[in-house]
Amino acid sequence: MIQTSATEPLENSIESHAGAAFFCRELFRFGWQKIDQPQVLIAGCGAGHEAVAIGQELRAEIDAVDVEDFVPPELKTLSGVRFQVASVCQLPFASDSFDAIFYHHVIEHVDDPVGSLRELDRVLKPGGWIFVGTPNRHRLISSIGAHEQSEWKPTLANKLGDNLRDWKDRLTGRFHNRFGAHAGFSHQELDDLLAQHFSEREWLTQKYIEFKYATSRFKSFLPLVTNAATCWFAAPSIYVLCRKSTS
């Protein structure tokens, strides 16, 4: 179980991580509190702060993996999260191990996204949930609400640079993950991949955007971004919660 401590970094609180907070809220909506000794996998944990926040909020045992070790030593010591270096395409866990998986803005970086979903399906328990978020490949603007990451700062210069690179890649026909672009997937592309493993898929893009930006300086744009007719290109990212069949 995650142990809280006065010496833990402030950014470990769930309020500091919109994706993690939304993931937890949706699980509680489906009765998460009724699960005995829940197990959660953070698939692509970065510096580990989201993993700690999710563990505290869900009162769950947390395993967290990434292809490189970005986690500060003090977080490993204090958090109780089991951090490992591993690929989401070859996970060191038994089948049917986890009640929920947080796969948030990772799939666009994976060399084999199809294989990653197959492996995540393998380790997810029947009836378990997987939350997937990724950039919207049809978006007009990138990185607007992005937070600090292991090797990226949310400065205006970096956000402008991201958008310039996106449009350069579009114009040169290289706006695809396989070319190293931070392209993500369209709604249809991701839904087709997920449908191979999860028959229950609830698309939460508009709901997530309202959750994240309701009190931000971008709130005036919410009607445009969440409108069904414009969301497909106005939403910078797309989000979906899937459930594994029990049969």
N, C-alpha and C positions, 0 to 999 in steps of 0.2 A: 504494500500500500504506500502511496505517496505520503511522505512526512513533510509537514510544513515547518518552516523555520524562519525566525526573524532575520537571519543572515542571508536568506535567499534573495536573488535580484528582484527588484520590483516588477520588471517586465514579465515575470512568470505568472502574474495574475491574469485570469481569463479575459478581463476587460481590455487587455493590451493586444489581444489577438482576435480580430473579427471572425476569421474563418473557424478558429477553434471554438469560439463562443457560440457561433451559429450551429456548428456540428453538435455540440453538447445540448443546446436547446432543442434541436430536432430529435435527438435520441430520447430526451425526457418526454417529448411529445408522444413518443411511441412506447412509453412505459419502461424506460431504462432502469428506473429505481427499483423495479421488481426483480432484476437479475441478481442472483447470488454470486458473489466473488467474480465480478466481470473482468474480462481480459480484453485489452485494446492494443492494436498495433498502429504505430505511427510510421507509415511507409514513406520515407524520405523526411528525416527529422531536422536536417540543417543543424543549427546551433543548439537545438534541443528545448528551447523555451516553450514552444507550443506543446510539446510532449508533457512537460511538467505541469503546465496550466490545465491541460485536459485531464491528467491524472487526478489533480486536486478537485476539479469540478465534478468529475464522474465517479470519484472514489473508487478507482479501478487500478488493477495491476497493469503497468504499461511496459510494452516492449517497443523500442524505437530503433530503426535502421536507416543507414545512409551509406552511399558508396565511399564516402570519405568521412574522417572523424573531425567534425567542426565543433564538438561540444566542449565547453570550458571544463577543466578538471574539477572545479568547485561544484559545478552543476551535477556532474556524475556522482560526487561524494554526497551531496546534500539531498538530492531529489528522490532517490529510490527508484528512478526509471532504469530499466535494463537497456542500456545503449549498446549497439553492436554495429560494426562495419559489415554491411552485406548488401547485395543487390536485390531489388524487388523482383527480379526475374529468377532468383535462386535463393529462396528464403530458408533460414536454418530452423524452421519450426515444423512440427507435425501437422498433418491435415486436421482441419476442424478445431483450430486452437483458439480463435478469437471471436468475441461477440460483436466487435465493431472494428473498422479500419478507417483511418484518416489518411486519404491519398490526395493531398491538397497542393495543387500547383507543382506536381512532380512528373506526371505522365508525359508532358511535353519534352522533358529532358531525357527520357528513357530511350535507349537504342531500339528496344523491342517492346512497344506498348502492348501489342497483342499478347506476348508472352507474360508481361507483367500482370495483366488482368487475369490470365489463366492461373498464375501462381497465387495471386491474392484471393481468387475464388477458392483455390485449394485449401488455404489456411483459415478461411472464414467458416465459422460454424453454420450449419443449416439454420435459417431464421435470422442470421446476423446481418448487420448493415455495413455498407461501405459508402463513404462520402467522397466524391470526386469533384475537384475543381481544376480548371485549366483555362488559359487565355482563349478568347473567342477568335478564331482565325478570320472571321469576317468583320472584326472590329475596325472602327475608323481611328480610334485613339487608344494608346497604350499607357500603362503605368500611372494613371491618374491618382489612384488611391493606394498605390503600392507602399508597403512598409519596409523598414530596413531588413536586409537579408545578410547571410554570412559574408558574401563578397560584393554587396551592392548597397549603396546609400540612396535614400529617396530625395536627392537634391533636384532642384529644377533643371540643372544642367544634365543630370543623368536621365531624367524623364524625357527631356527634349531629344537627347541622343538616342534613346530607345525608339521614339517615334520616327526619327529620321532614318534609322536603320531599318525599321519595319517597312517604310515606304520605298526605300532603296531596294530592299529584297523583293517587294511586290513588283516593282517596275522591271526588275531583272529576272523575274520568274523563279526566285530562290526563297520565297516565303513559305518554307516547309520545314518541319522539325528536323528532317533528315539532312538538311543543309546547314544545321546549326542555328537557324533562325528561331527566335522565341515565338513561334507562330501559334502553337496550341492546336485546337481542333474546332471545327464548326459543330453546331448542335447535332446535325445529322451524322457527321463522321463519328463523333463520340458515342452517340446513341447506337449506331450500328455495331461498334466494338463491344459496348456493354451488353447489348441484347444477346450476344453469344453465351453469356454466363448468367445474366440476371433478368428474369422476366418481370420483376417489380422494379420500376424506375420512376421516381418522382422528381421532375425537373423543378429546381428551386431558384433559378437565376434571378427572376424578378423579386422574389421573396428575400433572397440574400442581399441584393442591392439595396432594397428598402431598409433592411436591418442594419447594413453597414453605414449607409450615408444619410439616415433620417435626421441626424443632428449635425451633419458636417456642412462645410461651406459649399458643397456640391448639391445640397438637397433641392435646390430650385430646378435642377435638371432631371429629377426623379421621374416626373411624368413622361418625359421623352424616353428615358432609358428603360423604363419598365413597361412602356406601351407595347402590346403584342405585335403591332405592325412595325415598330422600329427597333425593338430589343435585339433582333438578330444581328444588327450592325452597330447599335449604340452601346450595348453591353460590352465592357472590356474583357469580361471573363464569363464563363458559364459554369453552372453548378448542378449537381444531381446527387440524390440519395437513392441507393439501390439496396434491395434486400434479397438475400439468397433463399431460394426455395427450400422448404422443409421436406419435400418429397424426393 
